[in-house]
Amino acid sequence: MIGIDIASIDRIKNMYEKFGRRAYERFLSDEEIELIKRAETAAGFWAAKEAASKAIGTGIGKECSFHDLKIKKDKNGAPKLKYSKALRKKYKIKKTSLSITHDKGVAIAVVHNLTK
């Protein structure tokens, strides 16, 4: 399955300016927040988590929350996404690929899941 999402960088930036760290805590873990150096990155992570939830067909909500999805970076700085164990098992996810880009005020993410 494939999921895609687009997020406004200004929307994420304004959320952070208004609520500070609490804005990021809504959709990121402490480890993920440590990776955020710019609003573009935060918007990309938002889009990535939305795209991941769409790739399993649920969207963010009761079935899949932002915190069921974890983003890390590999040694080259490329983003890696991991579903919670429960979601991987339920949706038979074997491998996940993530691509994030940003330009001209938006961040876009695409997630592709290989299933068993």
C-alpha positions as CSV (number, residue, x, y, z in Angstrom):
1,M,0.0,0.0,0.0
2,I,1.0,3.6,-0.7
3,G,0.1,6.7,1.2
4,I,0.9,10.4,0.5
5,D,0.4,13.6,2.4
6,I,1.2,17.3,2.1
7,A,1.6,19.7,5.0
8,S,1.9,23.4,5.2
9,I,5.3,24.5,6.8
10,D,3.7,27.7,8.0
11,R,0.9,25.9,9.7
12,I,3.4,23.7,11.7
13,K,5.6,26.8,12.3
14,N,2.6,28.8,13.6
15,M,1.5,25.9,15.8
16,Y,5.0,25.8,17.4
17,E,5.2,29.5,17.9
18,K,1.8,29.5,19.6
19,F,2.2,26.3,21.8
20,G,5.9,25.7,21.9
21,R,7.2,22.1,22.5
22,R,3.6,21.0,23.3
23,A,2.8,21.5,19.6
24,Y,5.4,18.9,18.7
25,E,4.5,16.6,21.6
26,R,1.1,16.2,19.9
27,F,2.6,14.2,17.1
28,L,6.2,13.5,18.0
29,S,8.1,11.5,20.6
30,D,10.9,13.1,22.6
31,E,13.4,11.3,20.3
32,E,11.7,12.7,17.2
33,I,11.6,16.2,18.7
34,E,15.4,16.0,19.1
35,L,15.7,15.6,15.3
36,I,13.8,18.8,14.6
37,K,16.0,21.7,13.8
38,R,13.7,23.6,11.4
39,A,9.9,23.9,10.8
40,E,10.4,22.1,7.4
41,T,11.6,19.0,9.2
42,A,8.6,19.1,11.6
43,A,6.2,19.5,8.7
44,G,7.8,16.7,6.9
45,F,7.4,14.4,9.9
46,W,3.7,15.4,10.2
47,A,3.2,14.6,6.5
48,A,5.1,11.3,6.9
49,K,2.9,10.1,9.7
50,E,-0.2,11.1,7.9
51,A,1.0,9.3,4.8
52,A,1.8,6.2,6.8
53,S,-1.7,6.1,8.3
54,K,-3.1,6.5,4.8
55,A,-0.9,3.6,3.6
56,I,-2.7,1.2,5.9
57,G,-6.1,2.7,5.0
58,T,-7.0,4.2,8.4
59,G,-5.8,7.8,8.5
60,I,-4.8,9.3,11.9
61,G,-7.5,8.5,14.5
62,K,-8.6,5.7,16.8
63,E,-7.0,2.9,14.8
64,C,-3.6,4.6,14.3
65,S,-2.3,7.6,16.3
66,F,0.6,9.8,15.6
67,H,2.5,8.0,18.4
68,D,2.0,4.5,16.8
69,L,4.5,5.7,14.2
70,K,8.2,6.5,14.8
71,I,10.6,8.4,12.6
72,K,14.4,8.1,12.9
73,K,17.2,9.0,10.6
74,D,19.8,6.6,9.3
75,K,23.6,7.2,9.2
76,N,23.2,9.3,6.0
77,G,20.3,11.4,7.4
78,A,17.6,9.6,5.4
79,P,14.3,9.3,7.3
80,K,13.1,5.9,8.4
81,L,9.6,5.1,9.6
82,K,8.4,2.3,11.8
83,Y,4.9,1.3,12.8
84,S,4.1,0.0,16.3
85,K,4.4,-3.8,16.7
86,A,0.6,-4.1,16.9
87,L,0.0,-2.2,13.6
88,R,2.8,-4.2,11.8
89,K,1.2,-7.4,12.9
90,K,-2.4,-6.4,12.1
91,Y,-1.6,-5.0,8.7
92,K,1.1,-7.6,8.0
93,I,3.7,-5.0,7.2
94,K,7.1,-6.5,6.3
95,K,9.0,-3.4,5.2
96,T,8.3,0.4,5.0
97,S,9.9,3.0,2.7
98,L,9.6,6.7,3.3
99,S,10.5,9.7,1.2
100,I,10.0,13.3,2.4
101,T,10.6,16.5,0.5
102,H,9.9,20.2,1.1
103,D,9.8,23.3,-1.1
104,K,8.0,26.6,-1.5
105,G,6.1,26.4,1.8
106,V,5.0,22.7,1.8
107,A,6.4,19.3,2.9
108,I,5.3,16.2,1.1
109,A,5.8,12.6,2.2
110,V,5.2,9.3,0.5
111,V,5.1,5.9,2.3
112,H,5.2,2.5,0.7
113,N,4.5,-0.7,2.7
114,L,5.4,-4.2,1.6
115,T,3.2,-6.7,3.2
116,K,3.6,-10.5,3.7
